[in-house]
Amino acid sequence: MKMPVHTETRNGAQPDADGLPAEQRILAIATVVLAVTIAVMDGSIANLALPSIAQDLKATEADAIWIINSYQIAMAVFLLPLASLGEVVGYRRVYLTGLVLFTISSLACALSGDMLQLSLARVLQGIGAAGILSVNTALIRFIYPSRLLGRAIGYNALVAGTSTALGPTVAGAILHFASWHWLFLINIPLGLLSLAIGWKALPFNPLSNRKFDMPSALVCMLFVGFLLYTVDAIGHVQGWEAVLACALLTVASLAVLLKVQSASAPMLPLDLLRIPLFALSIGTSFCSFAAQMATFVMLPFMLQNHLGMSAARAGLLLTAWPIAVALTGAVAGKLSDRMSAGLLGGIGLAIMCAGLLALLTIGPGTADLTIAVLFAVCGLGFGLFQSPNNRTLISSAPRSRTGGASGMLGTARLTGQTAGASVVAMMLTLSSSPYTLVLWCAAGLAGAACVVSLSRLRYQPD
């Protein structure tokens, strides 16, 4: 059933047009690039500084982990509600408000005097990042014409991949010359610049005439929070009573959400899963991100503890993976405008699976160049899948439901990453040779994603 919409035409915007004029398009994608860069980079830029932050704020290492967790959890639980809100008030408003909150909370992070203040500021920063990342792909659909959508999403993957790769490098450079506070202060000029450009150039989109469903939003946040905690706790194989209780709360909150949310515009848009291409793309995304995260979390342990490498040497070798993802993503985005995402994704994930299996051959005598090449092969395969998959996922949803599709994309990514990290935690706890088991599990997940991706060919024969 098609949802009625009304149209905004302020500042000369034409939301029903197929993309923006070329000059405005350049400015609009510039603000997307800047905002996505700082939001993605902040997920990893603080990792390197955790010891120095803990020492400066007189906190334990366990407490310092909340600097990372508070950001990730806040971002995850707000993704779907803010994506839904974007369909009601406009993706542009959600994006720019998220950017304002992210910039202000970055200043709050830098001014924090103890771990509680910093953790709370990181929660606000995570909410701001959710505002940016929940609708950034939806905005791209209105910035670029349909014929260039795959290329545009490829550029977005390039930015996200490069930002992930540069996070530790940027952090190291900043910490070499300044204190950890500048890890957050650097966001302020970039955020203000992105805000100024975005205010002028970002497009308006057709708005739903429904009201925002606040009760469903609150229940959805509880559901996602309980789900992520349950998945993470299972991996640590401890506190099974608490895990069981949280799992029951997850099921209960899901049941309540399915009962109270709107049938025409659900907060958790499970109705989109009735679209075969969308459902298969979500499944492909979950399995592939779980495979990548499991490998990412495990490899530093393997390189340093098993192969005896220094942290600097291991980090340099690992950079080959995200750089390959970023470079391949731009090419794959262009290809996805002309080729089937099912085929491109299947080929890429088969390459990734083969690369993961090849990592099983790494030993103390393996040359660094060989290890870096194998990491790059895995990244190449993942990059070949990511952009076409995202394009198909977004374009297979109705334009009026682009926000929900964008939110589901982000949720599938974060849930898959949590599941992958949970696999590593479980193997490290239970097994005496966890590295081999994790690689086998990751290869199995990549293989499953390959099969799911190829199954899309029956619905996307081009």
C-alpha positions, 0 to 999 in steps of 0.5 A: 500500500502506497503511503501518501506524501507531501512535498517540500520545495524550500530553497528551490529544492525539487524532491521529486526530481531524479537527483540534484543539479550537477553543481549542487550535487557536488556540494551535497556529496561534499557534506556527506563525505565530511560528516561520514568521515568524522562519524565513522572515524570516531568509532575507532580513533579513540582506541589507540588512546584508551591507555592514556585517557584511562591514566589521565582520568584515573580510571581502570582499563575496564572502565575505559572500554566504555569510551568505545562501547557507549558510542557504539551502543548509542549509535546502534539503538538510535539508528532505526528510530532516526531513520523513521523520523527522517521519513516524517521530518526529512532526511536533511533535518535529521542529518543536520541535527545529528551533525550539530549534536555530534559537533557539540558533543565532541567539544563536551568529550574534549572538556570532560574531567572524569570517565563518567562525563566522557562516557556520557558525552560519547553517548551524545556523540553516538546519537549524533552519529546515528543521525548522520549514518541512519539517513546518509544512504537515503540522502544519496538516493536524492542527491544522485540520479538513478543511473548514477546511484551505484557509483554514488554508493561506491563513493560512500563505501570508499569514504567509509573504508578509508576513514576506518583505515585512517582512524588509527593513523590519524590518532597516532599522528595527533597523539604524537603532537598533542593530548588525547583531547584533540582526538575530539577537538578535530571534529569541530572545524570539520563538523562546522564546515560540513554543516555550513555546506549541508545547510545550503546544498542538501536536498529535501525529500518527500515527507510522509504525512504520518506522525512519528511513532514515539512509543514504537521508537522507545520499544525499538530502542529497547529491543536493539539494546537487548539484542546487542547485549545478548549477542555480545554476552553469549560470546563471553560465555559467562553469566548465563542467567543474565544472558537468558534474562536478556534474551527473554527481554529481547523476545518480549520487546520484539513482541511488543514492538510488532504489536504496537508499531504502525502497519503502514510505516513500521519502526522496525520495517520487517515488511520490507523483508517481503521484497525478495531482493531487499531480504536477500541483501540484508542477509548477505550484509549480516553474514559478510559483516559478521565474517569481516568483524570476526577476522578483524578482531581476531587478527591482532591477537594472532599476529601479535600473540601467535606470530610475535609481531609488534603492534606497529608492524601488525597494524601496518599489515592490517591496513592492507584490508580496509584500503583494498575495501575502499579502492575496490568499493569505488570500482564496484559502485560503477560496475553495479550500475551495469551488472547484477549485484547478485553476481558481483556480490557472489564473486566478491564473497567467493574471493573473500572466502578463498582469502580467509581460507588462505590465511590458515596457511600463515605461520611464523615464517610467512613473509610480510608481503604475503600476509599483506597480499592475503589481507588485500585479497580479503578486502578486495572481495569484501569491497566488490560485494559492499557497494553493489549490495548497498545499491540493491538494498536501497533501490529495491525499497520504495522511495517513500521508505528509503529511510527505513531501508537505510536504517535496516542497512545500518542495523544489519551492519552493526548486528553482524559486527557484534555477532562477529566479535561475539564469535571471537570472544567465544572462541578465545574463551573455549578453544586452545587454538582459537585462530584456526576456528575463527578463520573457519567460522569467518570463511563459512559466513562468507561462503553463506553470504556468497550463496545468498548473494547468488540467489538474488540472480533469479530476481535480478537477472541483469 
